[in-house]
């Protein structure tokens, strides 16, 4: 394994919208994650989700979120409502 294999690759056109490819996932800026994955929620809401386990990583002082892992975390929060079974009275 060379040093090139260990260095994350930057994708995009520089500036604030860089994506970082890591093995098996891609890191995207927090604002993009909130807009695209969390349905344009406020970053304050995303911060609250962090306390509940939403993954993130800080790179050079900026917050990035793993796209696939974040989607998996969100999907795991889906619950189905269960109806209580009532006994039939006679």
Secondary structure, 3 states (H helix, E strand, C coil): CCHHHHCCEEECCCCCCCEEEECCEEEEEHHHHHHHCCCCCCHHHHHHHHHCCCCCEEECCEEEEEHHHHHHHHHHCCCCCCCCCCCCCC
